[in-house]
Amino acid sequence: METRVALIGIIVEDLDAAERINTLLHEYNQYVIGRMGLPYREKGISIISVVVNAEADIISTLAGKLGMVKGVNVKTIYSKK
């Protein structure tokens, strides 16, 4: 199947969720091109950007699993190609 590049934006409002997020990203590490995490201490949140290259259903599954973690909000942007 055809792969697509996507950006998964993650806002972590419950910092106890970090371990579960890292576990999920490790499970899908073969698709991860890169990631960047920024703590926003003044607001007590973290912002994580993850760039992936995978089939659309894999990207959707990962984003869905991340979004089910308590205290985590997720949005995904897909490339057109």
N, C-alpha and C positions, 0 to 999 in steps of 0.2 A: 504494500500500500504506500501511498504518497505521504511524506512527512511534511510538517509545517513548523515554522518557528513561532513561538509564542512567548509572551511576557506574562508571568504570573505575579501579581502584586499582592502582598500579604501584609495586613496590619495586625499586629499582635497586641491585644489589650490586656491579656492575662499572661504574664511572663512565665507562669508555671507551664504554659503550653509549649515552651521552647523545645523540650526534649521530644515530644511527640512530633513536632514539625520537623526537627532534624532527622528523626527516624524515618519519616515518610520521604524526605528528600534523599536520604541515603538509599532507600529502596528503589528510587527512580533515578539514581545517579548516572546511569548510562545515557540518559536523555538530557541531562543538565549541561548546558554550555557554560553557564556562569551564574554566580549569585552575589548579591551585595546586601548586607544587613546594616541598618543604621538605628542605633538606640536614640530615642527622643526622650531624654530623661525628664525634661520639664513637664511633659505630658504623661510620663509613665508608660509609654508604648514603644514598640519597635516596628520598623518598617523593613520588609524584606522584598527584594526584587529577584526573581528567578527566571532566567532565560532558558527555554528548552527547545529541542528539536525532536519531534516525535509525531506519530500518527494522531489525528484529532481525538480519537477515543481515549488514547493513553493520557493526553494532556487533560482532557475533561475529567477522567477518573482521578488523576492526581489532584487537580483543583478541587474536585468534589470532596475527596478525603481530607484535604487541608481545611476546607470550609466547614467540615463537620466537627473540627476540634473546637472545644469550648474556648471562647475568648479570642477567636480568630476570624477575621473578615478577609475574603479573597475575591479578586477580580482578575479575569484573564483577557488578554488582547492577542488576537491571532494575526499573523501575516497573511496577506492575500495570496502569496505564492506557496 
